[in-house]
Amino acid sequence: MLHTKNIERTRAQESTNAIEKLYISMRHLFTRGFYKPMGVSGETLRKSLLLLRPEIYGSIAEDKIELDGLVYVIERLPEGIEQCQFINLTADEGYKNSHFKAIIPPKRRRNCYRIDKDQMNIEITRGRSEIYDILTHLTFLFIESHKIQERVSINEGEDFTREWLHLEDVVLHKKEISEEEKEVIIVHLGNILGRTFDEVSATYKIFSTEENPHKFFGLIYWLGKLAIKEVLEGKKRTVTFSSLLIEEIGHHIYGEIWANDIKHILKEYQLLQRPLHIISANMHSVLNSIYAKGALPKEAENHKEFELYQLLSNSDSKPLQKKVMDYASKNGLIYVKDTSGTNINVQIIDTDKINFDESPFQKQHSLEEKPVIIVMDYAFGEQAYETMDELLKPYEAANEDKVHLDVKSISIMGKAGILEGGKGDIMIPSAHIFEGTADNYPFKNELDKEDLEGFGVKVFDGSMISVLGTSLQNKDLLKFFHDSTWNVIGLEMEGAHYQKAIQSASKIRGNISEDVKVRYAYYASDNPLETGATLASGGLGMTGVTPTYAITQRILEQIF
């Protein structure tokens, strides 16, 4: 009997389609050179985002303003962007040599420059993923701003609500206000945003700083004001891509400079021909794991196991962190601050200079081997391929023989979204699958589930999906990944890109040994399938200390 397949599309299929349209649109607009996000040229982006309804952007498709998503986005965009009609995405074009002061968003390492009251320039040095990230955040921001405009305009823009006029008076005249007056404005904002007094109060506190306690009031006012100007006066907000950025993107300009800088330093310190172990991680866990015990003997005596690392993770532990760094610098650590524009700092550790009597690790290698550890800070999306691909290439200098790096192992650790379990749990991948394609990268992971058990957190193993953007996933799509035979346990943005670079360097191009060992382990920063557990719900805090240091410990044990 012939069965006809139901051709009605599921929400997961619609979401996949929406993501595909988003990326095609963004690449088209990038090639075009400019677009108006709330005009005809930005329509496909807006429609796709509204159809997709990503978890991170919460109630984007509803009339009320999405507050958690707003916090998430503003932390990743430069301060003052809500006041700018013109946003220019540029390559590194020398602004650091000008009088313009770099503005660095709290949750994204990127240099931004306020050119004048209407223009913000954002430097793109981390590849296409960074462009996608910014454009989706801007699209969300502008959709929300038009919601504000619609809620405060009356009589087709002839007048405005009483609440809006009160907010405008306070923001424009920078009035000193009492606690009672502040609460009156919060009540007004509740009406403007379609949110409760408690919700608005909580968001006000998140944005409040010592220098600018009423930052949230200004943010909402300027978002609404620019939308009003756009609708009533035709002053369209515009995003522009510089000619140099369009020419450079995808050509590994910054990754090549970054990798060459590292190889020059290895040569300078006579480490170039030593066995190398590369670790992609944060800038504290390897450093603290190796050196904290020796640098802080008194604290190590009083803080057992991972308690010492929790102490060092406190925001008020700067003096202790400096002690560890100073001690490490005298015992084999070379810190390489990035000057290439990749925003990826590096630590080079000569293990032959580590005092193993003051370290929790045992020296296993012979004197002849003397391995060197290269710790590179997190890459961003496609930037992972660019940096790893360049780093694994042989060292070449004028009038010198080519030197192939003796890379023994590459370890990738980091944060990822988990699809079962919760924040702080650990994922051990056996393969990376690239979202939107059937491209897959299976590998032999030197870490396994048993290695990470016994630390008091749950451990899962299976496939990981490398997504085009973590902020573009919704529950329907993630549920499909998890429930289907792909057996996906989590999502992140770099794994497939790293593995693609490692496989091409070891299996095809012969840049490094075919026997290179790879290790991948991630700890959960969020569970996007759980309401209230997305990235927009806040950071890991101390929950992240145990999984971070557990993974680091196992990687270092295998290296030593």
NUSESE-964940 format. One record per atom (N, C-alpha, C): residue in one letter; y, z, x. Coordinates in pm, whole numbers, plus 50000, padded with zeros to 5 digits. Atoms other than C-alpha are relative to their C-alpha. Layout:
AYZX...
This chain:
M498805000050085M500005000050000M501245000050088L498785001449920L503444990250135L500995010849960H499004989750027H505895019050166H501364995050048T498655003949958T509595010750169T500725012550047K499334988549941K511635033550388K501345002449930N498724996450059N514545052150233N501114997050102I498985004249902I517615036450394I501295008249988E498824991450010E520055063650289E500165007650131R499784993849870R521655077350603R500105015149989T499894985449996T521295114050694T501355003750062R498754995349939R524265135250805R499924998750153A500165001349855A522825134651158A500274985750045Q499765014149966Q522845096451157Q501484996549984E498555002250019E526395095851016E500785005850117S499314993249889S527445120251290S499864992150129T500235008349880T525855098951563T500904987849997N499165011750018N527685069051424N501485003350025A498604995749983A530985088251415A500335002250147I499784997649857I530605099051780I500114986650074E499985013249936E529835063151883E501354993149975K498715006350034K532935050551698K501155006750076L498964992749927L535055077851859L500134994850142Y499965004049860Y534085067352209Y500384985450018I499605014149992I534405030052145I501514999049979S498565000350030S537865036251995S500805005150119M499254994349888M538965058152286M500034990650118R500035009549887R537845032552544R500914988149971H499135011250038H539645005152352H501465003950017L498604995549991L542875025452329L500415002050146F499734998149857F542605034252698F500304986650067T499785013449943T542304997352791T501324994149952R498765005250059R545184989052559R501235006150069G498914993949924G547415013952744G500845010149924F499244990150077F548985033752458F499524999749855Y500275000150144Y548535043752094Y500775011349932K499334989650080K550105064351816K498905007449922P501144992850059P547575091451718P500015000749848M499954998950146M548825094451358M500424986849935G499685013250053G549575057251319G498734992149976V501155008750027V547315027651247V499054999850119S500845000949881S546075026651609S499115012250019G500814988049985G544785062251589G499125003049880E500694997550126E543225058551245E498495001950018T501464998949980T539635052951365T499635013350061L500264987049939L539815083951583L500065011049895R499834989650103R541085105051294R498854999849900K501075001250100K538545091651045K498675004650055S501294996349938S535635096151287S499915015150018L500004985549980L536655131851368L499855007449867L500114993850132L537035140450999L498614998049940L501375002350046L533655124750921L499015008850075L500904992349914L532005142551211L500085015049969R499774985750026R533535176851131R499285008750103P500694992149897P532495192451465P500155015049974E499994985450022E531645229651455E501205006450068I498924993949922I534285237151718I501354998949929Y498745001950071Y537035223651492Y499955005549858G500094992550125G535835244151194G500414992449876S499585005350131S537755235750875S500964988250012I499105011449978I539405203951008I500104991049876A500005009150115A538415184650692A500515006849872E499504992950116E539835211350458E501535000750003D498534999250008D543435217450343D500575011150087K499484988749921K543775250850521K499964996850149I499925002349855I544655252350890I498835007250068E501134994549925E541735258451131E500555008350117L499384991349900L542735288751343L499165001650127D500834998649880D539735293851577D500024987250084G499945012949930G539735256851662G501344998050068L498655001149942L543495258651725L500085008050130V500014991749879V543025287051975V499234992850111Y500845006949903Y540225267752149Y500744988250065V499315012049951V542305235952181V501225003550083I498764996549929I545585252352286I499705005950138E500374994549869E543795270852568E499614989150100R500445011049914R542725236852704R501064989250016L498895009349988L546055218752672L501205007350061P498874993449933P549305225352864P500955006949903E499044992750083E551755250752728E501224991249971G498835007950040G554545233752534G499674986249947I500365013650043I552565202652438I500324997749853E499695001350144E553205209852069E501434995549976Q498585003950015Q556925202652134Q500244985650045C499805013149935C556335168652298C499594988249911Q500285012250078Q556585135452114Q499224989950084F500635009949911F555405115852418F499055007250098I501004994249910I552205124552609I499454988850087N500445010249905N551425104352921N498815005050081L501154996949915L548005104953087L500124991450125T499755007249874T548395095753454T498925003450102A500804996449883A546445094753780A500845009950082D499204991849909D547595116754070D501054990850062E498965009549959E550895098854121E501165006850073G499014993649912G552765123754339G500915010149934Y499124990350066Y554255147754084Y500035013350073K500034987349926K553185176854305K501055000450111N498965000749897N555775164754556N501414999849941S498705000450068S558575166254299S500435014249964H499504986850043H560625194654148H499255005049876F500704995950121F558355194853840F498955010650033K500964989049978K556315226653813K498704996849928A501315002850063A552595222153749A499685010649895I500474991150106I551385236953421I498494998249994I501475000850001I547655245353432I499485007649879P500534993150117P545945253053100P499015011050041P500864988849961P544045286453105P498514996550009K501445002750004K540625270953025K499624986250051R500315013049939R540865236853199R500834998550126R499265001749874R541755230153562R500564985750005R499335013149991R544195201353529R501505002450017N498564998649978N547785196753649N500764992149894C499185006350103C550305189353375C501475002650035Y498584998949964Y554055183953408Y500884997149879R499035002150109R556805188153148R501164992150060I499005008849939I559065158753234I501385002549939D498774996150070D561735166352973D499585006449869K500344992650123K561925182652630K499034992449911D500845008150089D560025153652468D498734994650066Q501115006749931Q557495143452735Q499175009550085M500954992549917M554375159152887M499104990050072N500935008249922N552445142253168N498775008250038I501264993149967I548775151753219I499264991750104E500705007049892E547045142553546E498504999749974I501445001850021I543535128653502I499374996750135T500665002549872T541465132153819T498505002949990R501414995950015R538065141553670R499194989849919G500795010550063G536995108753511G500194998749850R499875003450142R536505095153161R499785012049908S500294988450086S535075127553020S501265008149973E498774992550017E538445143853076E500934993149899I499185007450097I540215116252882I499475002249859Y500604997750132Y537755119752592Y500345014049949D499744986050034D538255157352596D501435001649948I498594998650038I542055154952580I500294992749870L499685007850120L542165127652316L499425006249873T500564993550120T539825145952078T500795012749967H499194988050025H541825178152122H501364996349938L498705004350055L545095159652057L499854995149856T500235005050137T543645142551749T499885011849904F500124987950083F542615176551609F501375006449978L498704993350006L546035191251689L500964992849905F499075007750084F547925163051517F499574999849854I500494999050139I545685163851208I500465013349940E499574986850049E546435201051175E501515000549979S498534999850014S550155195251228S500454993149872H499645007050125H550255170850936H499625008249878K500314990850109K548555196750717K501195009549978I498854990950010I551475220250797I501154992749931Q498915007950059Q553975192550714Q499834998549849E500245002050144E552325186250377E500185012949921R499914987350070R552315223250291R501425005549992V498634994449999V555995229950374V501044990649941S499035009750056S557665197850247S499945000249847I499955001050146I558835196849885I501004989149960N499135010950049N560525169949675N500014988150095E500185011549910E559125142649905E500885000950126G499274998049875G560795157550211G501475002849984E498584997050023E564155164050046E500305014650032D499804985749977D563635201450090D498715005950060F501144993149940F561325226950247F499825013749936T500294987150062T559655258850134T500825011150065R499244988449951R561415292250170R499365005850126E500714994449885E558735304250413E500274992050127W499745008649884W559285274350642W501425002150054L498614998249958L563065278950650L500185013450071H499944986949934H562605315650739H499404999250140L500655001749869L560195306651023L500904992350095E499105008349918E562605279851151E501165008150053D498854991849962D565495304551156D499645009450115V500434990549896V563515329751367V499704992750131V500435007149878V562075304051612V501194993550071L498895007449936L565205282951672L501065009250058H498944990949952H567565312351710H499455011250088K500654990249912K565035332651913K500415014249964K499524987150050K565855362751701K499095011550043E500764987749979E564815397851796E499575004949862I500464995650132I562645410051511I499235013150010S500704987250004S561285444151412S498544997649961E501405000750039E557625451751341E499874995849854E500035003450143E558355449550967E500324985349978E499625014150014E560085415851004E498894990750050K501125007849947K557165403251213K498914998549892E501035000550103E554765412050933E500424991449882V499495009050107V556995394250679V499724985550038I500245013949955I556735362350889I498514996949997I501465002250004I552955366850916I499564997249857V500305002750141V552815368350534V500414985749966H499535013850024H554895336350519H499054989850064L500925009349931L552615319950777L498684998949925G501225000450081G549625329450562G500104989749889N499785010050107N551135308650281N500044985850056I499875013249938I551975279850515I498644994750046L501275004249938L548525279350678L498815000649904G501114998550094G546425287650372G498985010150049R500874989949940R545025318150552R500435014049958T499704986250040T544845355550485T500905006750103F499154992149910F547185381450637F499205004450122D500844995449889D544305395050850D499684988850099E500325011549913E543355360450983E501204996050085V498785003949927V546945352051077V500375010750102S499694989049907S547495386551234S499114999450124A500945000549887A544365382951449A500354988550094T499645011749916T545435348251571T501325002550072Y498714996449938Y548995360751637Y499755008350126K500294991249886K547535387651868K499374992350115I500665008049894I545385362252057I501044992350081F498995008249932F548425340552137F501095008450067S498894991749952S550805369552208S499875003250148T499974996449858T551815374952573T501205009150023E498854991349969E554205399152743E501304992150002E498795008349988E556665371052818E500394993949865N499735006950127N556315355052474N499115005949889P500854993550101P554975379352210P499854991949871H500035007650125H555815355351924H499614985350022K500405013749964K554195324652083K499394992549880F500675006450113F552145317751768F501024994449899F498975004750093F555285314851552F500584986650048G499445012349943G556745288651788G499024988449995L501045010350001L553455269751810L499904993449862I500115005450136I553155265951431I501274992449961Y498745006750036Y556825257251393Y500084986150062W499835012949933W556815229551653W498934989849959L501025009250052L553525214951534L500474993949868G499505004850129G554975212651184G501244991550013K498725007149984K558405201151303K499794985650047L500245013649952L557065171251498L499314991349897A500635007550109A554875161251204A501034996149895I498915003150096I557935163350975I500844988450051K499215010949941K559925141251215K499244986849994E500835012150001E557025116851227E499964993849861V500145004950138V556685114250848V501344995949940L498715002250068L560335116150742L500984991550081E499025007349918E562185100851039E499354988650080G500685010949930G559535077051178G499885002150149K500104997249856K559515094451521K498545003050035K501464998949979K555855087851598K499675006050136R500514995049872R554065108051862R499154989050065T500645011149929T552705084752129T499255005250123V500784996849879V549965088052392V499944987250084T499955011549909T550325065052694T499115002550121F500834999249879F547965057752986F500704992150110S499295007149892S549575048953320S499164988450054S500695011849943S548705015553486S499055004150111L500844995749888L547355033453794L498735006949949L501174993450058L545055054953581L499004989849948I500885010450055I543665024153404I499274992650113E500625007049885E543025007353742E498965008850071E500834991249915E541475037953911E498745005249932I501084992750067I539185052253645I498644993350023G501355005049979G535475048553722G499724995250141H500195005349864H535995039554089H499805010850106H500334989049907H535195073554247H501105002650103I498904998249904I538645075254410I500065014550050Y499834985949963Y538885113354402Y498705006050053G501294994949954G535155120154444G499734996450144E500225004549862E535045100054766E500845008250098I499124991949913I538035118554916I499425014150013W500554986550004W536485151854810W498755001250090A501254999549923A533045144254961A500274998050149N499685002349859N534545130955286N500635012350065D499394987649948D536625162655326D498915010150036I501094990449976I533455183755300I499214996050125K500805004649885K531535162255551K500785001650131H499174998149879H534455163655798H499945014650045I500054985749967I534395201755780I498625003750055L501354997649947L530605202455828L499914995350145K500045005449864K531055180756139K500825008850094E499114991849918E533945201856267E499325013150042Y500684987249972Y531805233456247Y498574997950052Q501315003649946Q528745215156387Q498865003949906L501004996850103L526825219556062L499444987449935L500315012550070L526445182755967L498514996550004Q501405004149986Q522885178456096Q499015011449973R500864988750038R521545211955975R499424997649860P500545001350136P519325215055662P501025005149898L498974996750100L521575215855354L499375003349865H500384996550137H521115232755017H501294999749917I498805001450083I523655222254752I499805007749871I500054992650127I524405245354459I501284997049922S498855001550091S526665235854168S500045012649915A499924987150069A527845269254032A501465004349995N498654994549997N530885291453987N500335004150144M499584996549865M532825304654287M499785014750034H500164985849969H531675340754267H498555004550012S501344994050007S527945345154198S499224998950132V500715001449871V526515331254527V500685008950104L499204991949906L529315347854727L499655014849985N500264985850023N528765381954565N498545003750025S501434997249982S524955379454568S499655001950147I500324999349857I524895374054945I500785011150070Y499124991849917Y527855394655063Y500475013449940A499384988250061A528855421654810A499425013250053K500654987649953K526325447654928K500525004150138G499494997049866G527515445055289G501485003150002A498544998150002A531205443555201A500405013049932L499644988250080L531135472754958L498855010250002P501164991149991P528525497855085P500105012049906K499834988250085K529995527454894K499774996549853E500165004450139E530215508454564E498554995949973A501395004350016A526735493854621A499075012049984E500794987650011E525365529254659E500075005749859N499774994050133N526855539854324N499704990649884H500245009950106H526185507554132H498754992050034K501285006349970K522555496854132K499814986949924E500365012750064E521045462854043E501254991449976F498895009050030F523595440753862F501295007449965E498794992250033E526055469353799E501144996850097L498985003449900L527845460254122L500704987049963Y499415012850037Y528375424653996Y500865001349874Q499174997350119Q529665437953663Q501335006050043L498784993949946L532155459053858L500924989250057L499205010849938L533295428154053L500524990049897S499595009550104S533595408253728S501155005349915N498874994550076N536225431953585N501304993650045S498725006549968S539715417353568S500855008550095D499204991449912D541105447553758D499325002650135S500754998149875S538705443454053S500484990950112K499485009449897K540935420254260K499905005650142P500124994749863P541065444054564P498564999650053L501415000449959L537245446354570L499564985650028Q500345014249980Q536915408354533Q500544995050134K499395004149872K539285404054829K499185005650118K500844994149894K537145427855039K498754991750023V501215008149989V534055407054965V500334986750069M499625012949941M535865374555052M500325001650150D499654997749858D537245389055380D498745002350083Y501264997349930Y533795401855478Y499194987250015A500765012649997A532165368655388A500564990350103S499345009249907S534705349155594S499635003250145K500404996149864K533585368955902K498494998650020N501465000649992N529905363655821N499454986749947G500585013250026G529435326155781G500594991949887L499455007550113L531555316055480L501254992350039I498795008349982I534035287155501I500434995849860Y499515003450134Y536175283255188Y500824987250009V499315013049997V537335247455117V500744998249868K499205001850122K540175246254865K500234985249980D499915014450027D540295212454696D501434994950015T498695006749990T543165189454789T499884985549952S500255014050036S541595157054660S500454996549858G499685002550141G542465161254292G498805001849908T501174998050086T538895167154171T500025013749933N499984986050048N539725204054113N498655006850018I501294993649969I536335212954263I500105006550138N499984992849874N536605239854528N498575001550053V501334999649936V533725244554774V499925012050095Q500294989849898Q532165272654977Q498854994750086I501075003949907I530145263955288I499535012850068I500534987549946I527835292055402I498984996850110D500925001349886D526215291655748D499085012149997T500914988650019T523145313255680T499635006750133D500324994249869D522655318656054D500955011450035K499004989649969K525755340956051K499995011349897I500104989350100I524705362355754I499315012150063N500654987749956N523905398555836N498975004049893F501034997850102F520595400955649F499645014749984D500234985550015D520385438555716D500875005749888E499064995350103E523325442355474E499964991049877S500125009350112S522095416155226S498735003349922P501224997350078P519575419754939P498884989850026F500995010649975F517745388555068F499365001650138Q500714999649873Q515175385855343Q500114986350068K499895012649926K515645359655614K498594994450024Q501335006049990Q512625336855581Q499984988250098H500015012349920H513745306255777H499975003150150S500064998349855S513125301756147S501374997050059L498705002049934L515995301056396L500324985250015E499765014349982E515485263456439E500594993849872E499585006350126E516105256256069E501455003049967K498624996050026K519335275956011K500634992249883P499445007850109P520045262055662P501465003249971V498604998650042V523575257055533V500054998249849I499875000950146I524485263155169I501394994549966I498725005350050I527185242255001I500085003649852V499794996250140V528415258154677V501214992249948M498895007650059M530505234254467M500295005249860D499604995350133D532465245554163D499594989849895Y500475008650107Y531655230553824Y500744986549995A499425013150031A532225193353770A500204999249849F499735001450143F533325180453429F499464986849949G500565012150060G531135155753241G499624989550102E500355011249913E530895121753411E500405002350145Q499584996949864Q532635136553715Q498825005050084A501184995049929A529255151953805A499314988650076Y500615011449931Y527865117353889Y500864995850119E499085004549894E530955107554089E499925009050123T499954990849886T530995138854306T498655001050071M501314998849937M527255142354362M499604987050070D500315013049940D526845105054431D500704998550135E499245001249875E529565106254696E499545010250104L500414989649907L528375138954848L498684996650070L501335003149944L524825125654903L499994987750089K499935011749910K526005094455087K500065004550145P499944996349857P525655094355469P501455001750046Y498674998449939Y528585105755682Y500264988050090E499615011549917E530385075955834E501415002050051A498674999349941A533305076856073A500144988650099A499745011249910A534945050156287A499405002650138N500594999449866N533075043256613N498935011050016E501064989949993E530365068456525E498784995149923D501225003650071D526745064756416D499995006449861K500154994550135K525965069456048K499045011950005V500854988150003V524525104155978V499555002749856H500544996550132H522215109555678H499925015249989L500044985650020L522515144455536L498555004449975D501354994650017D519345165455553D500015009749880V499904991950122V519535177455192V498595004349958K501334994550033K516555200355122K499875003049850S500074996650143S517445211454769S501374998749935I498775000650080I520015207054492I499755008749877S500154990750112S520465235054239S501234999049910I498925000950098I522535231753922I499875011749905M500014989250098M523405262753726M501334999949926G498745000150074G525985267153455G499815004449857K500014996150141K526875274253095K499584988149915A500405010650092A525425254752805A499905005949860G500244995650137G525115256352428G498495000949977I501434998050024I521735269552313I499694997149854L500355003450138L519895257852000L498985009649940E500774988850053E517585287851969E500315011750092G499544988849918G518405322752087G501495001749983G498574997150015G521945334952145G500725000650133K499164999149880K524755340652393K499325008450108G500574992749888G523535351352736G498554996950028D501395003849973D519995337352700D499954988550101I500145009749890I518635313852969I499164988049956M500755012450027M517465277452944M499554993750131I500585006849882I515165260753199I499604985949955P500315013550048P515205222853145P498874993250079S501035008149935S512325199353218S500424985350002A499485013850005A514335167753140A501415000449943H498685001850060H517865156253061H499994987149919I499915011750088I518485132352771I501484997249980F498595003650012F521765113452752F500324996449856E499655001950141E523375115352408E500464985749970G499565013350044G523845082752218G499154988850057T500895010149940T521135065152421T498595006050000A501354994549979A517415068752481A499785002750149D500124997449857D518145073552855D499515014250022N500534986749976N516105102552983N499615001650146Y500214997149858Y515655119253322Y499065012050015P500934988949977P512465140053355P499975003350150F500054996249859F512095159553681F499115012350015K500774987949969K510035186653850K501015010850034N499054989149979N512125218153816N499325011050083E500574989649914E511475242854100E500095013949937L499924987450076L512535270653861L499134998549876D500725000650126D510245278953573D500315012449917K499694989550097K510355301853271K499655013950055E500464987149949E508395329653444E500965005750106D499074995449896D510935331053730D501145008449944L498814993450056L513675342753495L499675010649896E500374989450093E511705366853280E500095013550070G499914986649942G512085404353329G501415004750025F498604995949982F515895405153333F500645005049870G499474994850126G516265416252971G500684989749913V499475010850085V517345382252835V498864990449966K501045009650039K515295356152651K500114987450086V500035012349919V514235324752842V499284989149919F500585011350073F513545290552685F499844988450096D500135012149920D512215258652840D499764987949909G500085012250079G512295222652718G501034990050048S499025010249963S514625192652722S501425005049974M498574997450024M518415195052749M500664986749971I499275012450028I520775169552601I501375000750066S498675000949938S523815158752805S500894992549903V499175005850106V526465152952542V501274994050058L498765006549957L529575131452566L501175009749994G498974989750009G531665161452466G499475011649918T500554988550074T530645196852364T500795002649872S499184997450118S533515197852115S499764989949888L500245010250102L532075168251920L498665001649930Q501324998350062Q528785183151802Q500135007449867N500054992250124N528015194651450N498575004449972K501314993850025K525115213851300K498924989849966D501005009950041D523395183451145D499414992750120L500425007449880L523275164851475L499155008950091L500714990949911L522175195251675L498645004049942K501264996550066K519515204151419K498974988850020F500905011449975F518065169051459F499445000750141F500464999149861F517935172951839F498945010950015H500884988549984H516245206651804H498664998349929D501215000750083D513745198651529D499144987750027S500765012449976S512695163751645S499085001750120T500944999349888T510045155951906T500694999550137W499294999249872W512775154452173W499925014350055N500164986049958N512275192652181N501205004950082V498784996149928V515885199252283V500295014949978I499724985550009I516675235852363I501485003050016G498584997249977G520345232152455G500784987450032L499145011449971L523305209852525L501055003850104E498964998449898E525695205852817E500534986250034M499315012849978M527805178152971M499694993250133E500105005549864E526695172553332E498594996650047G501365001049946G522895174053374G499514985950026A500495013849984A522055137353317A500784992850111H499165006549897H524955126853543H499585004650140Y500494994949870Y523795149653827Y498654993750035Q501355005049972Q520175138253794Q500004985150032K499875014449974K521195101553785K500414997850147A499535001249861A523025106354119A498905004150098I501054995149911I520145126154274I498864989950009Q501105009750001Q517485100854166Q500364987350075S499635012449931S519435070754290S500095002250150A499864997249856A520165087654625A498655002150066S501294996649937S516565099254682S498924989549977K501105009250035K514375073254507K500334985350025I499645014249990I516345040854540I500774996850128R499095003849891R519115041254799R499605005950136G500474994349873G517365062755059G501065008050073N498944992049935N520475083655125N499515013950038I500594986949969I518485116255113I498494999049983S501465000250004S514805125255132S499484999249856E500665000750132E512515116654841E499455013649959D500614986950028D511135152154869D501035010649964V498974990050034V514435168854777V499565008049878K500384991350112K513795198754550K501205001649907V498904997950095V515815202454232V499735012249914R500084988250088R516525233554029R501134998949897Y499004999650107Y518305234853694Y499765012549917A500094988550092A519025266153491A501385002249938Y498744997750072Y521675273453229Y499925013049922Y499954988450089Y522815304353044Y500894996549882A499355004250126A524025302552686A501395006149984S498634995550026S527775304352632S500255000849850D499805000350146D527375298052258D498744994549935N501045006550080N524985288151983N500704992649888P499245007550100P526655260051787P499304998849865L500695000250129L523975262751516L500265012849919E499694987550070E525155298051432E501475000549965T498614998450040T528335302851231T500585012050074G499364989049928G530745323951436G499525001650142A500524998849862A528865317751763A500314987550082T499625012049924T530505285051874T500925003950115L499084997449888L532685281752186L501355005149952A498724995650054A535715287351962A500015014949967S500054985750034S534485322851894S500325008950120G499614992149883G535445333652246G498974999250113G500855000949881G533935338052592G498855009849998L501184991549988L530825355952710L500335014450037G499694986749950G532565385552872G498905004850093M501014994049912M530145409253047M498584995249967T501335005250039T527205393352855T499524989650101G500365010849909G527295365153111G499585004650138V500284995349863V526855387253419V498504999650032T501454999349973T523085393153389T499374986250018P500645013149979P521995356753331P500554992650121T499405006949885T524455343553591T499375004650130Y500514994749874Y523235366453866Y498474999450008A501465001749998A519575364153761A499664986150051I500255013949955I519665326153806I500354998650147T499555000949860T521645329354132T498985006450094Q500984992849916Q519155354654269Q498754991750022R501235008049987R516155332154199R500234987650086I499695011849917I517855301554353I500055004050147L499854995849861L518765320754670L498685004650060E501324995849950E515285336054699E499174987850043Q500755012149964Q513815300954701Q500584993150123I499365006249882I516355288954961I499665008150126F500254991549884F515875318955194F498515001350028
